[in-house]
Amino acid sequence: MLRRIVFPLTILLGAPALVGFLWRTVSGAAPRDLVLELWAKPTPQAAATVAAFLIFELALWGLLPGRTCAGPLTPSGSRVVYKMNGLAAWAVTHLLLIAASFGFHWFSLAGIYHQLGPILTVCTMLGWALAVFAYARGRWFASGADAAEHRGFLYDFAWGVELHPRLFGLDLKHFLITRFGMMSWSVILLVCAARQHERDGFLSDSLWIAVGLQLLYIVKFFYWESGYLGTLDLSHDRFGFYLAWGSVAWMPYIYPLSTQYLVTHRTRLGPAEAAALAMVGAAAILANYSADRQRQRVRETSGRCTVHGKPPALIPATYRTADGRVHQNLLLASGWWGVARHSNYLMEIVAALAWTIPCGFAQPAPYTYVLFLTGLLIHRALRDDERCLRKYGSAWLEYRGRVPYRIMPGVF
Ligand code: NDP
């Protein structure tokens, strides 16, 4: 009942209302508007902007060269292949936007800031349309052997049915998360910076730190795109409202929220605090990358590599796919993966805190992303534990014995 009805219903009804409420709060809306107009009215101009962005990113995905990479084995024993050109797409998107706005004056990045309300409402509507499409496809036209059994309408609608849905060769999960969610987050950061510069004639130190750290994180994400194929989002989570609406609406609303707050609320850090946040944030982002990369490299090289300068401590693990075949995998028990079973999550949270603290502590709204991320990653660590125990059995128990903490040594 809780898993099949209450949680899905809470997410389906609560998340769209929450994004509207938070965005209006951060934008400084009067309390009356919060009740009367939770979401800004969509406009044809906003719809055209979202459509242009979507078509442009689709074109970059199709046209830019990129090597192909295979994801991990699916539960049915097959492999999905992806085109990796995310970093090039990020660079082209940003260079073109900056040149078109500041060089050729074709349009104004700062001007988009005033359209963000309607644009985000259009994103919400697009997210719903994609969620309905994901459900209909999964329920009646599911492709591949990895589609889930029917588990009730609400559950299937919220969490999805298909594992790797494709449309004309495009992997929908990969495209929407990376080229819509992550890319729009990055573009909205640019828009916020352009708006502050237009209004004040300079960028505050808080905005420099917040935007600089987030861009570093996003570039790191695209640089590590092949590693992203082995994450829970892509290899385990199904394509339903959670991922479809989540990447098209939740991400552009919630991920840059703290930076939007910095535009509407002027805050200053001072050189010492700015330097400290920049160092802690950058170190956390690099450590997060290092942890993710260690796991990827150990598997790619079958353990023939070094981790923190030493041969890795490895636990061989076997698992069975649905076709009955038995496969081998390696669990790394040293380096970051010997500190805690998900120390990458701790670094992720520290980095997010570092780019949010410039907002100060006057209001809780800018901390929404940090709170959401902390909850999401704690829940993920728990469900990953369950999943890995089911998959690897005694090898996972041995790993848990050697590395007892999930995220933070001594605490959790
Ligand atoms: P992990 O990168 O921690 O991957 C977990 C998977 O890795 C497990 O399911 C298992 O998969 C494998 N694994 C587990 N333990 C080991 C080990 N000791 N050695 C080798 N492989 C192991 O989780 P996520 O996919 O959740 O996260 C990936 C990155 O994305 C992280 O940096 C995370 O912080 C970030 N992230 C960011 C979010 C955001 O919104 N900003 C949200 C979620 C994640 P297998 O079946 O292959 O063995």
Boltz pocket constraint, residues with backbone or C-beta under 6 A from the ligand:
constraints:
  - pocket:
      binder: B
      contacts: [[A, 72], [A, 230], [A, 231], [A, 232], [A, 233], [A, 288], [A, 292], [A, 295], [A, 329], [A, 330], [A, 331], [A, 332], [A, 333], [A, 337], [A, 341], [A, 342], [A, 344], [A, 345], [A, 348], [A, 373], [A, 376], [A, 380], [A, 384], [A, 387], [A, 388], [A, 391], [A, 399]]
      max_distance: 6.0
